[in-house]
Amino acid sequence: QVTADMPVYVPEPVILNEVNADVLAEIQTILSGSGIPNLDTFGISDVPNDDAFGFTMGLSSAEGIANGTSCSGMMMTTAYSLAVVTLEDAANIEKVREDFKNNVDWGKWVCVRPTDALIAQKGNMVLCLIAADQLFTGTQAGIEAAGWENIDTFKEQ
């Protein structure tokens, strides 16, 4: 019998390969501040600059990007993608923000669809969140609590 005081299994995010330590710390801070129990496992990995970079990260190119890191659901039943890029030069922040916004792939998932997207920046990092419902609002709260700035939210147009 299930009772309200029973512990709930919450898997930790899975690190899939070497991940930039500073970005990993930011993602972990965001996830821990989201208030969302990880009912499905999140996979976190740095994304190599190859043919899959644009699809995985949601950018048209890796130009000016020192590091790209993806945090996405593994076998989730909802749309969720958090992409964080570290820029070679912080002067390119607006260009990368626009690139994220112009390249959000609302149809990236086969059976589910996100409801919202968000772009934010912190230092020389820019992130893009694409998610649905409570995963979006919870992660947005985690992003705000982690001190990210210039948060711009939008829906599919």
N, C-alpha and C positions, 0 to 999 in steps of 0.2 A: 504494500500500500504506500502511495506517495503522500508525504506530508510537507507542509510549508517549511519546516525546519531542516529538511534533508539537504545535504550538500549537493551542489550541481557541478558536474564535470565541465570545466572550461579549459579547452586545450590552449597551450601557448602558441604564439605565432611560430611558424616553422621557418628557419633560416635555410634557404635552399642552396646557397653557395657563399663565397666571401661577400660581405656587404660592408660598404663604407661605414665606419664606426659612428661618425657624427650623425649621418642620416638614419642609421639604425636606432640610435638613441632618440632622435626626434620622432620616428614612427612609433617606437615603444611608448614614448610619453603621450603621443596623441591617442593611441589605442587604450592605454591605461586610464586616460582622462575622459574617454568616451562614455563610460558607464554601460557599455554594451557587453554582455557576456558573449564570448566568442563561441557561439553554438556550432559554428563551422570553423575550420582551421584557416588562418591566413598564411599565405606563402610570401616570404619577403626575399627578394633577390636583386642584385645589381644587374642591369640590363646591358649587354654588350652592344656596341655600335655596329649592328649587322642588319640584315634585311628585316628582322622582326622588331627593330627598335621603334619605328614609327607606330606600328600597331600596338605594341605593348605599352609604350609611354604616352602615345597620343600626340606626338609632335611630328611636324613635317620633315624635320632633319635633326641631326645631333650636333649641328654646327654651334660652337660656343658652349657646348655642354661638357663639363669636366667629368660628371658622373650622373648616371640615371639609375634610380632604384624604384622597383615596383612592389607594391603590397596589394595582393588581390586574393580573393577567396579561392580556396581549393575545394571543388565539388560543392559549391554553395548553391542554394536555390534562389538567390537574389543577385542582382547586379551590384558589384562592388569593385572599384579600382581606385587605388591611391598611388599616384605617381609623383615622385620627388626628384627634382633635378638640382644639381649643384652646378652653378655657372662658372666658367673660366673668368668672366668679367661681369661684375654686378651691373655695369652700365647696360647690359642686354636684358635686364629684367622685364621691361615693358614689351620687348619683342617676343620673349618667351611666353609671357602671360597671354599675349594676343594669339600666338601660335597654339597654345593649349586651347583657348576659347574657340578658335576657328576649326579645330580638329577633333572636338569631342565626338566620339563615335557612339551615338545613342543606340545603335543597333549592334553593338559589339557582341552581345550575348545572344544565343539562339532562342532560348525559351523565356527569358526575362528581360525587363527593360528598366533602366534607371529613371528616377523621377527628377533628379536635381544634379547640378554640378557646382563646383566651387573651385576658385583659384585663389591662392594666397602666397605670401612671400615672407621670408625671414632671412635677414642677412643676404648671402648670395645664393639662397635656395628659393625655388618656386615649386609649389605643389599644385596638383589638380586632383580633385576628388570627384568621382562619378559614382553615385549610389542611389538607393531607393529607401524611402520611408525612414524607419527608425535607425537604420544603419547610417543614413545620411545625416540626420539631425544629431545623433550621438557622436559621430566622427567630427562633425562641425563643432560641437561643444568641446571635444578634445583638442581640436586645432586652435580654437579661441583660447582655451586654458593654457596651451603650450606657448602662447605669446606670438602666434603668427599674425601678420598685419596685412592691410589692404585686401581684406577678404571680400571677394566678389562672388555672389551666388547667382545662378541663372537656371532656367528650365529650357527644355527643347523648344525651339521656335518653329 
